[in-house]
């Protein structure tokens, strides 16, 4: 039977392992100060991200070659794979569903804060533009033309 350890000793052990990992990381990357550790960690994250992007780029380039190989060896399998992908697509929404969705959005009349900092900033930057509110009637006319 294993002895029961108190939580304080577990925390101490975790801290020791964290410190050991930090020291190894500092030694491996030839840095002496622990302040540089954040920079090292960030650089390592960027390297990992770059390698992941390279990996997925290679897979994306290999996909057409793989499909061509399947087509040359077994046309039946190739076309069955194409059909399987199309079955996963969702059906298109009905006209009523689309209308209900947009009615809920346009039905709500919202009053925006016209005194906001960003609005004043935009007006100052684009002084030559005329700012006018868009009426509900203008929106309905544009939507009817579409």
N, C-alpha and C positions, 0 to 999 in steps of 0.2 A: 504494500500500500504506500502510495506517495504521501510525503508529509504536506500538510496544509501550510501555505505561505501567506504571510500577512500582506495586505495591499501596499504598504510602504516599501517593502523589499522588492515587490514587483515593479513599482514605479522607479526605484533606484536602478534596478537592472535595465529597465527601458531607457533611462537617462544615460547609463553607461554605454549601451549599444548605440544610442544616437550620437554620443560624443565620439565614439570610435568611428562611426560612419563619417562624421564631419571631418575628423582628422585624416582618414583615408582619402576622402574627396579632396581635401586641401593639398595633401602630399602628391596625389595623382596629377593634379592640375598646376603644380608648382607655385602655389600661393602660400604665403606665410600668415597673413592676417585673416582673421575670421570675418572682417568687414567685406572682404572681396568674395566671400562665399555666395552671397546673393547674386553677384554678377556671374560667377561660375555656373550657378544653378540655371540662371536665365540663358546663358550661352548653350548649356547642355539641352535645355528644353527646345531651343531653336534648332539645334542639330537634329534632335529626334523628330521634330515637326518636318524638317526638310527631307529626312529619310522616308518618312511616311508618305509625303507628297510624291517623292520619286518612285516609291513602291507602287502607289496607286496609278501613277502615270504609266509605269511599265505594264501593269495589268490592263489598263485601258487600251494600250497599243497592241497587246497580245490578243485581245478579244476577237478582232476581225480575222487574224490568222487562224485562231482556234476554230472559228465558225467555218472558214474556208476548208480547213482540214476535214471537219465533220461532213461538209457538203460533198467533198470529193470521195470520201470513204463510204458514207451511208446517207443518201439523200433523204430517205424516209425518216431517219432519226433527226436530221436537220430540220425538216418541216414540222415534225411533231414538237420539237423544242420551240419553234416559233409560235405554234398554236398555244402551247402551254403559257407562254408569256402574255398573250392577248387575253386569256381567260381571267387573269388577275385584275384587269382594268375595271374600274367602276362604270356603271351605266350613267349616261348623261342625265342631268336634272331636268325635271319637267318644267314647262313654261310657268305653271302655277307656283312651283317651289322657288323659282328665280324671282318671280314678281313679289311673292311674300317676303323673301329675304330682303330685297331692296326697299320694299314699302316700309318695313320696320326701321330701316336706317334713315330714310328720308322723311318719315312721318314725325320723328322727334325734332322739335324745333329747339335749337340750342343757342343760347346767348353767350358769345365769347367775350373775354376780357379785352376790350379795345385799348385799354390803357397800359397794356403789358410792355415791358422793357423791349422785348424783341420786336414788337410792332413799331415802336417809335424808331428803333434802330433801322429797320427795313425802310421806313418812310424817309429817313434822312439819307440813306444810301441810294435809294431810287427816287430822288426828288422829281425827276422828269416823268415818272409814271403816274397815271391817275389811279387813285385807289377809290373804288366804289363798291358798295355791298352788292352781292349777287342775290337777286330776288328768286323766290320760289317759282314764279312764272317763267323766268329765263331758263331755269333748270328744266322745267317741264317741256318748254319749246325745244330745247336742244335734244332732250331725250326722245321726243316725238320724231324729230328729223333723223335720228339714228335708226 
